[in-house]
Amino acid sequence: MIDNFLREIPIEQFDGSPRLIEKYDIHVTQSGILNIKVNRTHRIEIKTGMWVATINEGCYVTINDSEMKKLI
């Protein structure tokens, strides 16, 4: 089931680059914490090395690298 999920949605590893910060509309707080939008009103922290899956335009799921390695 998870294999089908990974094949059907866009997913990439977040590297902290300005390109991905812009692509995923990541908010950088004053203290340097990066937050990604998971739905229209909620953001969660994202760290370099995490994976981002695009569920809908502007809505994302993050997966820790260690968990992703178990899946692939």
All heavy atoms as TSV, in Angstrom:
chain	resi	resn	atom	element	x	y	z
A	1	MET	N	N	0.819	-1.195	0.000
A	1	MET	CA	C	0.000	0.000	0.000
A	1	MET	C	C	0.864	1.262	0.000
A	1	MET	O	O	0.625	2.170	-0.772
A	1	MET	CB	C	-0.939	-0.016	1.196
A	1	MET	CG	C	-1.855	1.166	1.234
A	1	MET	SD	S	-3.045	0.986	2.577
A	1	MET	CE	C	-3.572	2.641	2.703
A	2	ILE	N	N	1.870	1.319	0.859
A	2	ILE	CA	C	2.722	2.509	0.905
A	2	ILE	C	C	3.503	2.648	-0.393
A	2	ILE	O	O	3.754	3.752	-0.851
A	2	ILE	CB	C	3.655	2.513	2.147
A	2	ILE	CG1	C	4.275	3.899	2.361
A	2	ILE	CG2	C	4.748	1.469	2.014
A	2	ILE	CD1	C	3.333	4.922	2.847
A	3	ASP	N	N	3.861	1.527	-1.039
A	3	ASP	CA	C	4.560	1.604	-2.315
A	3	ASP	C	C	3.713	2.324	-3.348
A	3	ASP	O	O	4.213	3.154	-4.103
A	3	ASP	CB	C	4.917	0.204	-2.819
A	3	ASP	CG	C	6.001	-0.452	-1.968
A	3	ASP	OD1	O	6.748	0.285	-1.312
A	3	ASP	OD2	O	6.078	-1.680	-1.972
A	4	ASN	N	N	2.431	2.007	-3.409
A	4	ASN	CA	C	1.530	2.684	-4.343
A	4	ASN	C	C	1.434	4.164	-4.021
A	4	ASN	O	O	1.423	5.004	-4.909
A	4	ASN	CB	C	0.139	2.046	-4.311
A	4	ASN	CG	C	0.148	0.668	-4.906
A	4	ASN	OD1	O	1.006	0.332	-5.712
A	4	ASN	ND2	N	-0.807	-0.143	-4.500
A	5	PHE	N	N	1.371	4.485	-2.739
A	5	PHE	CA	C	1.309	5.879	-2.291
A	5	PHE	C	C	2.523	6.652	-2.789
A	5	PHE	O	O	2.400	7.736	-3.338
A	5	PHE	CB	C	1.232	5.907	-0.757
A	5	PHE	CG	C	1.329	7.275	-0.156
A	5	PHE	CD1	C	0.244	8.141	-0.176
A	5	PHE	CD2	C	2.493	7.701	0.449
A	5	PHE	CE1	C	0.322	9.403	0.388
A	5	PHE	CE2	C	2.587	8.955	1.024
A	5	PHE	CZ	C	1.491	9.804	0.988
A	6	LEU	N	N	3.710	6.062	-2.636
A	6	LEU	CA	C	4.934	6.750	-3.024
A	6	LEU	C	C	5.054	6.899	-4.538
A	6	LEU	O	O	5.652	7.849	-5.017
A	6	LEU	CB	C	6.152	6.006	-2.472
A	6	LEU	CG	C	6.279	6.010	-0.952
A	6	LEU	CD1	C	7.463	5.153	-0.522
A	6	LEU	CD2	C	6.435	7.427	-0.424
A	7	ARG	N	N	4.490	5.984	-5.285
A	7	ARG	CA	C	4.565	6.061	-6.742
A	7	ARG	C	C	3.588	7.082	-7.314
A	7	ARG	O	O	3.803	7.608	-8.396
A	7	ARG	CB	C	4.261	4.690	-7.351
A	7	ARG	CG	C	5.424	3.763	-7.275
A	7	ARG	CD	C	5.149	2.504	-8.077
A	7	ARG	NE	N	5.876	1.422	-7.450
A	7	ARG	CZ	C	5.344	0.387	-6.845
A	7	ARG	NH1	N	4.045	0.235	-6.811
A	7	ARG	NH2	N	6.099	-0.520	-6.275
A	8	GLU	N	N	2.515	7.334	-6.628
A	8	GLU	CA	C	1.440	8.153	-7.182
A	8	GLU	C	C	1.504	9.637	-6.824
A	8	GLU	O	O	0.781	10.430	-7.411
A	8	GLU	CB	C	0.090	7.595	-6.751
A	8	GLU	CG	C	-0.172	6.221	-7.332
A	8	GLU	CD	C	-1.471	5.619	-6.850
A	8	GLU	OE1	O	-2.292	6.356	-6.269
A	8	GLU	OE2	O	-1.655	4.420	-7.059
A	9	ILE	N	N	2.318	10.017	-5.868
A	9	ILE	CA	C	2.373	11.427	-5.482
A	9	ILE	C	C	3.785	11.983	-5.629
A	9	ILE	O	O	4.761	11.242	-5.503
A	9	ILE	CB	C	1.881	11.650	-4.035
A	9	ILE	CG1	C	2.788	10.926	-3.058
A	9	ILE	CG2	C	0.451	11.218	-3.854
A	9	ILE	CD1	C	2.579	11.348	-1.641
A	10	PRO	N	N	3.901	13.272	-5.893
A	10	PRO	CA	C	5.227	13.891	-5.956
A	10	PRO	C	C	5.860	13.903	-4.560
A	10	PRO	O	O	5.221	14.276	-3.578
A	10	PRO	CB	C	4.948	15.315	-6.421
A	10	PRO	CG	C	3.547	15.323	-6.918
A	10	PRO	CD	C	2.843	14.186	-6.233
A	11	ILE	N	N	7.108	13.459	-4.489
A	11	ILE	CA	C	7.817	13.442	-3.207
A	11	ILE	C	C	9.286	13.762	-3.459
A	11	ILE	O	O	9.860	13.329	-4.454
A	11	ILE	CB	C	7.647	12.082	-2.494
A	11	ILE	CG1	C	8.203	12.133	-1.086
A	11	ILE	CG2	C	8.230	10.947	-3.294
A	11	ILE	CD1	C	7.782	10.959	-0.222
A	12	GLU	N	N	9.860	14.597	-2.595
A	12	GLU	CA	C	11.284	14.906	-2.708
A	12	GLU	C	C	11.855	15.254	-1.346
A	12	GLU	O	O	11.137	15.631	-0.429
A	12	GLU	CB	C	11.533	16.028	-3.710
A	12	GLU	CG	C	11.031	17.384	-3.314
A	12	GLU	CD	C	11.269	18.426	-4.398
A	12	GLU	OE1	O	12.395	18.504	-4.934
A	12	GLU	OE2	O	10.321	19.157	-4.715
A	13	GLN	N	N	13.169	15.116	-1.247
A	13	GLN	CA	C	13.841	15.397	0.017
A	13	GLN	C	C	14.121	16.888	0.126
A	13	GLN	O	O	14.618	17.512	-0.806
A	13	GLN	CB	C	15.132	14.596	0.123
A	13	GLN	CG	C	15.728	14.612	1.500
A	13	GLN	CD	C	16.835	13.602	1.672
A	13	GLN	OE1	O	17.533	13.261	0.735
A	13	GLN	NE2	N	16.995	13.115	2.886
A	14	PHE	N	N	13.792	17.451	1.284
A	14	PHE	CA	C	14.006	18.867	1.539
A	14	PHE	C	C	15.470	19.101	1.895
A	14	PHE	O	O	15.989	18.506	2.838
A	14	PHE	CB	C	13.098	19.339	2.680
A	14	PHE	CG	C	13.266	20.785	3.020
A	14	PHE	CD1	C	12.894	21.760	2.110
A	14	PHE	CD2	C	13.806	21.172	4.222
A	14	PHE	CE1	C	13.053	23.104	2.413
A	14	PHE	CE2	C	13.962	22.505	4.546
A	14	PHE	CZ	C	13.584	23.471	3.629
A	15	ASP	N	N	16.118	19.983	1.129
A	15	ASP	CA	C	17.538	20.258	1.353
A	15	ASP	C	C	17.806	21.640	1.947
A	15	ASP	O	O	18.951	22.031	2.133
A	15	ASP	CB	C	18.321	20.078	0.055
A	15	ASP	CG	C	17.882	21.039	-1.056
A	15	ASP	OD1	O	17.065	21.945	-0.791
A	15	ASP	OD2	O	18.352	20.867	-2.189
A	16	GLY	N	N	16.743	22.386	2.235
A	16	GLY	CA	C	16.905	23.706	2.827
A	16	GLY	C	C	17.245	24.795	1.832
A	16	GLY	O	O	17.491	25.935	2.219
A	17	SER	N	N	17.249	24.464	0.550
A	17	SER	CA	C	17.626	25.440	-0.474
A	17	SER	C	C	16.546	26.509	-0.643
A	17	SER	O	O	15.364	26.252	-0.400
A	17	SER	CB	C	17.858	24.734	-1.811
A	17	SER	OG	O	16.630	24.235	-2.312
A	18	PRO	N	N	16.965	27.687	-1.083
A	18	PRO	CA	C	15.977	28.741	-1.348
A	18	PRO	C	C	14.910	28.300	-2.354
A	18	PRO	O	O	13.751	28.684	-2.234
A	18	PRO	CB	C	16.826	29.891	-1.898
A	18	PRO	CG	C	18.178	29.666	-1.309
A	18	PRO	CD	C	18.332	28.170	-1.250
A	19	ARG	N	N	15.286	27.476	-3.333
A	19	ARG	CA	C	14.332	26.995	-4.334
A	19	ARG	C	C	13.210	26.204	-3.674
A	19	ARG	O	O	12.032	26.418	-3.965
A	19	ARG	CB	C	15.044	26.122	-5.374
A	19	ARG	CG	C	14.114	25.570	-6.447
A	19	ARG	CD	C	14.825	24.612	-7.390
A	19	ARG	NE	N	15.151	23.342	-6.795
A	19	ARG	CZ	C	14.301	22.320	-6.649
A	19	ARG	NH1	N	13.062	22.441	-7.056
A	19	ARG	NH2	N	14.691	21.194	-6.100
A	20	LEU	N	N	13.550	25.289	-2.750
A	20	LEU	CA	C	12.516	24.491	-2.093
A	20	LEU	C	C	11.754	25.290	-1.044
A	20	LEU	O	O	10.567	25.051	-0.824
A	20	LEU	CB	C	13.117	23.226	-1.490
A	20	LEU	CG	C	13.625	22.197	-2.507
A	20	LEU	CD1	C	14.140	20.948	-1.798
A	20	LEU	CD2	C	12.571	21.840	-3.529
A	21	ILE	N	N	12.412	26.227	-0.395
A	21	ILE	CA	C	11.709	27.102	0.550
A	21	ILE	C	C	10.617	27.867	-0.191
A	21	ILE	O	O	9.485	27.965	0.282
A	21	ILE	CB	C	12.697	28.048	1.264
A	21	ILE	CG1	C	13.535	27.242	2.264
A	21	ILE	CG2	C	11.963	29.192	1.950
A	21	ILE	CD1	C	14.651	28.018	2.913
A	22	GLU	N	N	10.943	28.353	-1.383
A	22	GLU	CA	C	9.942	29.074	-2.180
A	22	GLU	C	C	8.883	28.106	-2.725
A	22	GLU	O	O	7.689	28.386	-2.658
A	22	GLU	CB	C	10.617	29.802	-3.330
A	22	GLU	CG	C	9.649	30.610	-4.155
A	22	GLU	CD	C	10.334	31.403	-5.253
A	22	GLU	OE1	O	11.539	31.666	-5.163
A	22	GLU	OE2	O	9.637	31.738	-6.219
A	23	LYS	N	N	9.309	26.969	-3.252
A	23	LYS	CA	C	8.379	26.007	-3.852
A	23	LYS	C	C	7.299	25.570	-2.878
A	23	LYS	O	O	6.124	25.462	-3.226
A	23	LYS	CB	C	9.151	24.787	-4.352
A	23	LYS	CG	C	8.275	23.709	-4.940
A	23	LYS	CD	C	9.105	22.528	-5.418
A	23	LYS	CE	C	8.215	21.451	-6.011
A	23	LYS	NZ	N	9.012	20.326	-6.533
A	24	TYR	N	N	7.693	25.287	-1.638
A	24	TYR	CA	C	6.751	24.784	-0.646
A	24	TYR	C	C	6.196	25.870	0.268
A	24	TYR	O	O	5.558	25.574	1.264
A	24	TYR	CB	C	7.402	23.672	0.178
A	24	TYR	CG	C	7.693	22.445	-0.658
A	24	TYR	CD1	C	8.994	22.038	-0.894
A	24	TYR	CD2	C	6.654	21.713	-1.217
A	24	TYR	CE1	C	9.256	20.920	-1.672
A	24	TYR	CE2	C	6.906	20.601	-1.997
A	24	TYR	CZ	C	8.210	20.203	-2.214
A	24	TYR	OH	O	8.455	19.100	-2.992
A	25	ASP	N	N	6.465	27.137	-0.066
A	25	ASP	CA	C	5.951	28.266	0.713
A	25	ASP	C	C	6.291	28.094	2.193
A	25	ASP	O	O	5.444	28.214	3.075
A	25	ASP	CB	C	4.441	28.409	0.515
A	25	ASP	CG	C	3.882	29.673	1.139
A	25	ASP	OD1	O	4.636	30.660	1.250
A	25	ASP	OD2	O	2.708	29.666	1.545
A	26	ILE	N	N	7.555	27.782	2.450
A	26	ILE	CA	C	8.013	27.548	3.814
A	26	ILE	C	C	8.239	28.882	4.514
A	26	ILE	O	O	8.842	29.803	3.959
A	26	ILE	CB	C	9.282	26.678	3.815
A	26	ILE	CG1	C	8.896	25.279	3.338
A	26	ILE	CG2	C	9.938	26.647	5.189
A	26	ILE	CD1	C	10.038	24.336	3.154
A	27	HIS	N	N	7.726	28.985	5.710
A	27	HIS	CA	C	7.855	30.193	6.525
A	27	HIS	C	C	9.069	30.036	7.435
A	27	HIS	O	O	9.215	29.007	8.097
A	27	HIS	CB	C	6.585	30.382	7.353
A	27	HIS	CG	C	6.640	31.567	8.247
A	27	HIS	ND1	N	6.879	31.465	9.598
A	27	HIS	CD2	C	6.507	32.892	7.984
A	27	HIS	CE1	C	6.884	32.679	10.124
A	27	HIS	NE2	N	6.660	33.544	9.169
A	28	VAL	N	N	9.929	31.038	7.443
A	28	VAL	CA	C	11.100	31.035	8.311
A	28	VAL	C	C	10.816	31.993	9.465
A	28	VAL	O	O	10.590	33.176	9.246
A	28	VAL	CB	C	12.370	31.476	7.555
A	28	VAL	CG1	C	13.590	31.407	8.466
A	28	VAL	CG2	C	12.575	30.630	6.302
A	29	THR	N	N	10.811	31.457	10.694
A	29	THR	CA	C	10.532	32.298	11.856
A	29	THR	C	C	11.746	33.159	12.191
A	29	THR	O	O	12.843	32.940	11.675
A	29	THR	CB	C	10.172	31.448	13.087
A	29	THR	OG1	O	11.331	30.701	13.482
A	29	THR	CG2	C	9.017	30.505	12.799
A	30	GLN	N	N	11.551	34.117	13.090
A	30	GLN	CA	C	12.651	34.985	13.514
A	30	GLN	C	C	13.775	34.186	14.159
A	30	GLN	O	O	14.928	34.568	14.091
A	30	GLN	CB	C	12.142	36.050	14.478
A	30	GLN	CG	C	11.309	37.101	13.806
A	30	GLN	CD	C	10.854	38.178	14.781
A	30	GLN	OE1	O	11.003	38.053	15.989
A	30	GLN	NE2	N	10.291	39.239	14.237
A	31	SER	N	N	13.440	33.058	14.769
A	31	SER	CA	C	14.469	32.229	15.408
A	31	SER	C	C	15.084	31.218	14.437
A	31	SER	O	O	15.893	30.397	14.836
A	31	SER	CB	C	13.888	31.502	16.622
A	31	SER	OG	O	12.791	30.704	16.232
A	32	GLY	N	N	14.689	31.275	13.153
A	32	GLY	CA	C	15.282	30.413	12.142
A	32	GLY	C	C	14.598	29.071	11.956
A	32	GLY	O	O	15.078	28.231	11.205
A	33	ILE	N	N	13.486	28.847	12.621
A	33	ILE	CA	C	12.750	27.591	12.473
A	33	ILE	C	C	11.959	27.649	11.166
A	33	ILE	O	O	11.349	28.659	10.841
A	33	ILE	CB	C	11.812	27.357	13.668
A	33	ILE	CG1	C	12.641	27.172	14.936
A	33	ILE	CG2	C	10.897	26.155	13.437
A	33	ILE	CD1	C	11.830	27.127	16.215
A	34	LEU	N	N	11.975	26.553	10.421
A	34	LEU	CA	C	11.266	26.469	9.153
A	34	LEU	C	C	9.941	25.752	9.367
A	34	LEU	O	O	9.898	24.693	9.991
A	34	LEU	CB	C	12.094	25.693	8.128
A	34	LEU	CG	C	13.498	26.225	7.859
A	34	LEU	CD1	C	14.258	25.287	6.936
A	34	LEU	CD2	C	13.436	27.617	7.264
A	35	ASN	N	N	8.863	26.325	8.850
A	35	ASN	CA	C	7.536	25.734	8.987
A	35	ASN	C	C	6.903	25.559	7.616
A	35	ASN	O	O	6.892	26.483	6.815
A	35	ASN	CB	C	6.626	26.620	9.843
A	35	ASN	CG	C	7.083	26.676	11.276
A	35	ASN	OD1	O	7.208	25.645	11.920
A	35	ASN	ND2	N	7.353	27.860	11.771
A	36	ILE	N	N	6.350	24.360	7.391
A	36	ILE	CA	C	5.693	24.049	6.125
A	36	ILE	C	C	4.195	23.915	6.359
A	36	ILE	O	O	3.762	23.427	7.405
A	36	ILE	CB	C	6.274	22.766	5.496
A	36	ILE	CG1	C	5.745	22.563	4.079
A	36	ILE	CG2	C	6.033	21.558	6.377
A	36	ILE	CD1	C	6.471	21.475	3.306
A	37	LYS	N	N	3.425	24.327	5.374
A	37	LYS	CA	C	1.965	24.273	5.475
A	37	LYS	C	C	1.499	22.832	5.242
A	37	LYS	O	O	1.838	22.216	4.242
A	37	LYS	CB	C	1.350	25.185	4.424
A	37	LYS	CG	C	-0.137	25.379	4.573
A	37	LYS	CD	C	-0.723	26.187	3.444
A	37	LYS	CE	C	-0.095	27.550	3.321
A	37	LYS	NZ	N	-0.701	28.379	2.281
A	38	VAL	N	N	0.712	22.294	6.172
A	38	VAL	CA	C	0.169	20.949	6.003
A	38	VAL	C	C	-1.308	20.977	5.614
A	38	VAL	O	O	-1.844	19.987	5.143
A	38	VAL	CB	C	0.376	20.066	7.255
A	38	VAL	CG1	C	1.859	19.757	7.444
A	38	VAL	CG2	C	-0.190	20.708	8.496
A	39	ASN	N	N	-1.944	22.099	5.803
A	39	ASN	CA	C	-3.297	22.327	5.295
A	39	ASN	C	C	-3.491	23.842	5.215
A	39	ASN	O	O	-2.538	24.587	5.387
A	39	ASN	CB	C	-4.376	21.619	6.132
A	39	ASN	CG	C	-4.413	22.087	7.570
A	39	ASN	OD1	O	-4.252	23.269	7.858
A	39	ASN	ND2	N	-4.635	21.173	8.483
A	40	ARG	N	N	-4.681	24.278	4.986
A	40	ARG	CA	C	-4.895	25.717	4.764
A	40	ARG	C	C	-4.546	26.592	5.957
A	40	ARG	O	O	-4.228	27.758	5.798
A	40	ARG	CB	C	-6.347	25.962	4.373
A	40	ARG	CG	C	-6.680	25.395	3.032
A	40	ARG	CD	C	-8.101	25.684	2.664
A	40	ARG	NE	N	-8.423	24.956	1.449
A	40	ARG	CZ	C	-9.616	24.702	1.048
A	40	ARG	NH1	N	-10.655	25.100	1.754
A	40	ARG	NH2	N	-9.821	24.030	-0.061
A	41	THR	N	N	-4.626	26.049	7.155
A	41	THR	CA	C	-4.439	26.887	8.342
A	41	THR	C	C	-3.343	26.408	9.297
A	41	THR	O	O	-3.058	27.098	10.265
A	41	THR	CB	C	-5.753	26.967	9.146
A	41	THR	OG1	O	-6.121	25.646	9.548
A	41	THR	CG2	C	-6.863	27.586	8.326
A	42	HIS	N	N	-2.737	25.266	9.045
A	42	HIS	CA	C	-1.790	24.697	10.002
A	42	HIS	C	C	-0.421	24.472	9.373
A	42	HIS	O	O	-0.309	23.985	8.271
A	42	HIS	CB	C	-2.336	23.362	10.530
A	42	HIS	CG	C	-1.520	22.776	11.626
A	42	HIS	ND1	N	-1.489	23.302	12.894
A	42	HIS	CD2	C	-0.696	21.708	11.639
A	42	HIS	CE1	C	-0.676	22.576	13.642
A	42	HIS	NE2	N	-0.187	21.607	12.905
A	43	ARG	N	N	0.612	24.853	10.112
A	43	ARG	CA	C	1.999	24.641	9.688
A	43	ARG	C	C	2.718	23.806	10.737
A	43	ARG	O	O	2.391	23.882	11.912
A	43	ARG	CB	C	2.739	25.973	9.532
A	43	ARG	CG	C	2.271	26.786	8.351
A	43	ARG	CD	C	3.059	28.093	8.244
A	43	ARG	NE	N	2.707	28.821	7.053
A	43	ARG	CZ	C	3.326	28.694	5.885
A	43	ARG	NH1	N	4.350	27.880	5.777
A	43	ARG	NH2	N	2.945	29.391	4.837
A	44	ILE	N	N	3.695	23.008	10.276
A	44	ILE	CA	C	4.538	22.242	11.191
A	44	ILE	C	C	6.001	22.489	10.843
A	44	ILE	O	O	6.321	22.921	9.737
A	44	ILE	CB	C	4.228	20.726	11.145
A	44	ILE	CG1	C	4.488	20.163	9.751
A	44	ILE	CG2	C	2.809	20.441	11.607
A	44	ILE	CD1	C	4.474	18.648	9.697
A	45	GLU	N	N	6.866	22.196	11.788
A	45	GLU	CA	C	8.295	22.392	11.568
A	45	GLU	C	C	8.823	21.372	10.569
A	45	GLU	O	O	8.438	20.208	10.583
A	45	GLU	CB	C	9.046	22.259	12.886
A	45	GLU	CG	C	10.526	22.534	12.769
A	45	GLU	CD	C	11.269	22.479	14.085
A	45	GLU	OE1	O	10.642	22.241	15.133
A	45	GLU	OE2	O	12.484	22.675	14.052
A	46	ILE	N	N	9.705	21.815	9.694
A	46	ILE	CA	C	10.394	20.930	8.758
A	46	ILE	C	C	11.888	21.149	8.916
A	46	ILE	O	O	12.334	22.270	9.168
A	46	ILE	CB	C	9.950	21.165	7.297
A	46	ILE	CG1	C	10.601	20.131	6.379
A	46	ILE	CG2	C	10.218	22.577	6.852
A	46	ILE	CD1	C	10.043	20.105	4.984
A	47	LYS	N	N	12.644	20.071	8.798
A	47	LYS	CA	C	14.102	20.146	8.928
A	47	LYS	C	C	14.754	19.593	7.666
A	47	LYS	O	O	14.168	18.759	6.971
A	47	LYS	CB	C	14.557	19.356	10.143
A	47	LYS	CG	C	14.037	19.938	11.445
A	47	LYS	CD	C	14.494	19.148	12.638
A	47	LYS	CE	C	13.928	19.798	13.897
A	47	LYS	NZ	N	14.284	19.085	15.099
A	48	THR	N	N	15.966	20.045	7.409
A	48	THR	CA	C	16.734	19.540	6.284
A	48	THR	C	C	16.850	18.028	6.388
A	48	THR	O	O	17.094	17.487	7.464
A	48	THR	CB	C	18.132	20.184	6.264
A	48	THR	OG1	O	17.975	21.603	6.152
A	48	THR	CG2	C	18.975	19.669	5.121
A	49	GLY	N	N	16.641	17.352	5.273
A	49	GLY	CA	C	16.720	15.891	5.237
A	49	GLY	C	C	15.366	15.214	5.279
A	49	GLY	O	O	15.244	14.046	4.917
A	50	MET	N	N	14.338	15.943	5.719
A	50	MET	CA	C	12.994	15.366	5.726
A	50	MET	C	C	12.478	15.286	4.289
A	50	MET	O	O	12.952	15.998	3.408
A	50	MET	CB	C	12.047	16.199	6.583
A	50	MET	CG	C	12.389	16.177	8.057
A	50	MET	SD	S	11.312	17.244	9.040
A	50	MET	CE	C	9.961	16.120	9.327
A	51	TRP	N	N	11.514	14.429	4.072
A	51	TRP	CA	C	10.900	14.265	2.760
A	51	TRP	C	C	9.555	14.972	2.751
A	51	TRP	O	O	8.844	14.968	3.746
A	51	TRP	CB	C	10.728	12.791	2.445
A	51	TRP	CG	C	12.048	12.106	2.250
A	51	TRP	CD1	C	12.895	11.670	3.226
A	51	TRP	CD2	C	12.676	11.810	1.016
A	51	TRP	NE1	N	14.016	11.125	2.678
A	51	TRP	CE2	C	13.913	11.185	1.315
A	51	TRP	CE3	C	12.329	12.006	-0.310
A	51	TRP	CZ2	C	14.787	10.759	0.330
A	51	TRP	CZ3	C	13.208	11.579	-1.292
A	51	TRP	CH2	C	14.416	10.963	-0.972
A	52	VAL	N	N	9.215	15.567	1.609
A	52	VAL	CA	C	7.958	16.286	1.447
A	52	VAL	C	C	7.139	15.599	0.359
A	52	VAL	O	O	7.610	15.423	-0.762
A	52	VAL	CB	C	8.198	17.759	1.052
A	52	VAL	CG1	C	6.878	18.486	0.891
A	52	VAL	CG2	C	9.078	18.460	2.067
A	53	ALA	N	N	5.924	15.216	0.710
A	53	ALA	CA	C	4.988	14.638	-0.248
A	53	ALA	C	C	3.875	15.648	-0.476
A	53	ALA	O	O	3.303	16.170	0.469
A	53	ALA	CB	C	4.417	13.334	0.293
A	54	THR	N	N	3.591	15.917	-1.737
A	54	THR	CA	C	2.537	16.863	-2.092
A	54	THR	C	C	1.218	16.118	-2.193
A	54	THR	O	O	1.032	15.291	-3.078
A	54	THR	CB	C	2.850	17.558	-3.424
A	54	THR	OG1	O	4.123	18.183	-3.331
A	54	THR	CG2	C	1.788	18.589	-3.759
A	55	ILE	N	N	0.301	16.399	-1.274
A	55	ILE	CA	C	-1.003	15.746	-1.251
A	55	ILE	C	C	-1.970	16.493	-2.172
A	55	ILE	O	O	-2.613	15.918	-3.024
A	55	ILE	CB	C	-1.561	15.679	0.185
A	55	ILE	CG1	C	-0.576	14.945	1.095
A	55	ILE	CG2	C	-2.924	15.028	0.207
A	55	ILE	CD1	C	-0.216	13.545	0.650
A	56	ASN	N	N	-2.074	17.766	-1.980
A	56	ASN	CA	C	-2.850	18.673	-2.831
A	56	ASN	C	C	-2.017	19.932	-2.979
A	56	ASN	O	O	-1.115	20.173	-2.183
A	56	ASN	CB	C	-4.198	19.037	-2.195
A	56	ASN	CG	C	-5.157	17.881	-2.159
A	56	ASN	OD1	O	-5.356	17.202	-3.162
A	56	ASN	ND2	N	-5.761	17.649	-1.007
A	57	GLU	N	N	-2.352	20.746	-3.935
A	57	GLU	CA	C	-1.610	21.987	-4.092
A	57	GLU	C	C	-1.678	22.796	-2.804
A	57	GLU	O	O	-2.757	23.094	-2.306
A	57	GLU	CB	C	-2.187	22.812	-5.240
A	57	GLU	CG	C	-1.374	24.040	-5.544
A	57	GLU	CD	C	-1.893	24.805	-6.746
A	57	GLU	OE1	O	-2.525	24.188	-7.619
A	57	GLU	OE2	O	-1.658	26.013	-6.785
A	58	GLY	N	N	-0.509	23.074	-2.223
A	58	GLY	CA	C	-0.449	23.845	-0.991
A	58	GLY	C	C	-0.627	23.028	0.278
A	58	GLY	O	O	-0.607	23.583	1.368
A	59	CYS	N	N	-0.791	21.711	0.160
A	59	CYS	CA	C	-0.935	20.835	1.331
A	59	CYS	C	C	0.080	19.708	1.232
A	59	CYS	O	O	0.122	18.983	0.233
A	59	CYS	CB	C	-2.347	20.257	1.409
A	59	CYS	SG	S	-3.607	21.505	1.658
A	60	TYR	N	N	0.870	19.561	2.278
A	60	TYR	CA	C	1.992	18.634	2.229
A	60	TYR	C	C	2.031	17.717	3.453
A	60	TYR	O	O	1.486	18.048	4.496
A	60	TYR	CB	C	3.312	19.418	2.156
A	60	TYR	CG	C	3.303	20.439	1.052
A	60	TYR	CD1	C	3.103	21.784	1.329
A	60	TYR	CD2	C	3.468	20.049	-0.262
A	60	TYR	CE1	C	3.079	22.723	0.315
A	60	TYR	CE2	C	3.443	20.990	-1.287
A	60	TYR	CZ	C	3.250	22.322	-0.994
A	60	TYR	OH	O	3.221	23.249	-1.992
A	61	VAL	N	N	2.721	16.602	3.284
A	61	VAL	CA	C	3.001	15.679	4.377
A	61	VAL	C	C	4.511	15.575	4.459
A	61	VAL	O	O	5.184	15.499	3.432
A	61	VAL	CB	C	2.398	14.279	4.096
A	61	VAL	CG1	C	2.879	13.264	5.103
A	61	VAL	CG2	C	0.888	14.343	4.080
A	62	THR	N	N	5.047	15.578	5.678
A	62	THR	CA	C	6.489	15.398	5.834
A	62	THR	C	C	6.761	14.015	6.411
A	62	THR	O	O	5.978	13.488	7.206
A	62	THR	CB	C	7.105	16.467	6.756
A	62	THR	OG1	O	6.488	16.403	8.036
A	62	THR	CG2	C	6.934	17.855	6.172
A	63	ILE	N	N	7.886	13.442	5.985
A	63	ILE	CA	C	8.297	12.113	6.445
A	63	ILE	C	C	9.750	12.225	6.865
A	63	ILE	O	O	10.590	12.708	6.095
A	63	ILE	CB	C	8.148	11.068	5.320
A	63	ILE	CG1	C	6.723	11.073	4.764
A	63	ILE	CG2	C	8.545	9.688	5.817
A	63	ILE	CD1	C	6.556	10.320	3.471
A	64	ASN	N	N	10.066	11.786	8.081
A	64	ASN	CA	C	11.455	11.796	8.537
A	64	ASN	C	C	12.286	10.901	7.640
A	64	ASN	O	O	11.824	9.873	7.156
A	64	ASN	CB	C	11.569	11.320	9.986
A	64	ASN	CG	C	11.056	12.329	10.957
A	64	ASN	OD1	O	11.189	13.527	10.751
A	64	ASN	ND2	N	10.444	11.872	12.026
A	65	ASP	N	N	13.549	11.266	7.437
A	65	ASP	CA	C	14.433	10.501	6.563
A	65	ASP	C	C	14.570	9.055	7.025
A	65	ASP	O	O	14.550	8.135	6.216
A	65	ASP	CB	C	15.809	11.181	6.484
A	65	ASP	CG	C	16.719	10.537	5.457
A	65	ASP	OD1	O	16.261	10.326	4.314
A	65	ASP	OD2	O	17.868	10.224	5.798
A	66	SER	N	N	14.689	8.840	8.324
A	66	SER	CA	C	14.848	7.472	8.835
A	66	SER	C	C	13.634	6.610	8.509
A	66	SER	O	O	13.758	5.424	8.197
A	66	SER	CB	C	15.115	7.479	10.338
A	66	SER	OG	O	14.046	8.107	11.026
A	67	GLU	N	N	12.452	7.196	8.570
A	67	GLU	CA	C	11.221	6.464	8.231
A	67	GLU	C	C	11.145	6.203	6.727
A	67	GLU	O	O	10.722	5.149	6.287
A	67	GLU	CB	C	9.991	7.218	8.711
A	67	GLU	CG	C	9.858	7.279	10.218
A	67	GLU	CD	C	9.782	5.904	10.857
A	67	GLU	OE1	O	9.039	5.034	10.369
A	67	GLU	OE2	O	10.492	5.697	11.855
A	68	MET	N	N	11.556	7.201	5.946
A	68	MET	CA	C	11.515	7.048	4.495
A	68	MET	C	C	12.436	5.927	4.038
A	68	MET	O	O	12.082	5.154	3.151
A	68	MET	CB	C	11.898	8.370	3.832
A	68	MET	CG	C	11.702	8.390	2.359
A	68	MET	SD	S	9.945	8.273	1.971
A	68	MET	CE	C	10.045	8.391	0.213
A	69	LYS	N	N	13.595	5.809	4.674
A	69	LYS	CA	C	14.539	4.747	4.297
A	69	LYS	C	C	13.940	3.365	4.532
A	69	LYS	O	O	14.256	2.432	3.828
A	69	LYS	CB	C	15.848	4.925	5.058
A	69	LYS	CG	C	16.666	6.087	4.541
A	69	LYS	CD	C	17.926	6.286	5.328
A	69	LYS	CE	C	18.688	7.479	4.769
A	69	LYS	NZ	N	19.854	7.830	5.566
A	70	LYS	N	N	13.068	3.246	5.525
A	70	LYS	CA	C	12.402	1.964	5.781
A	70	LYS	C	C	11.388	1.641	4.691
A	70	LYS	O	O	11.093	0.488	4.439
A	70	LYS	CB	C	11.691	1.990	7.137
A	70	LYS	CG	C	12.604	2.086	8.318
A	70	LYS	CD	C	11.784	2.187	9.597
A	70	LYS	CE	C	12.645	2.486	10.795
A	70	LYS	NZ	N	11.819	2.693	12.005
A	71	LEU	N	N	10.836	2.697	4.050
A	71	LEU	CA	C	9.792	2.517	3.068
A	71	LEU	C	C	10.308	2.235	1.666
A	71	LEU	O	O	9.617	1.617	0.870
A	71	LEU	CB	C	8.897	3.761	3.022
A	71	LEU	CG	C	8.191	4.135	4.327
A	71	LEU	CD1	C	7.465	5.458	4.155
A	71	LEU	CD2	C	7.236	3.042	4.735
A	72	ILE	N	N	11.526	2.708	1.386
A	72	ILE	CA	C	12.035	2.527	0.012
A	72	ILE	C	C	13.072	1.442	-0.091
A	72	ILE	O	O	13.528	0.901	0.816
A	72	ILE	CB	C	12.581	3.836	-0.585
A	72	ILE	CG1	C	13.618	4.477	0.344
A	72	ILE	CG2	C	11.460	4.792	-0.835
A	72	ILE	CD1	C	14.245	5.733	-0.218
